[in-house]
């Protein structure tokens, strides 16, 4: 008999370079742009400066552009 499935919990993460630290265990984090869940084993894109995770490089680029507008 298989155990019941674990409920999925959102992790609390501190993003650093080159890795991230898990402050509160969970299964996923949310993309700061799309809101979609990102399993921790598939988390590859984040911002140390903004402390945000991104589901894909396009979202990371989008956020970078948004935060740099008017900064010049």
Buried (B, 14 or more C-beta within 10 A) or exposed (E): EEEEEEEEEEBEBEBEEEEBEEEEEBBBBBBBBBEEBBEBEEBEBBBEEEEBBBBBEEBBEBBEEEEEEEEE
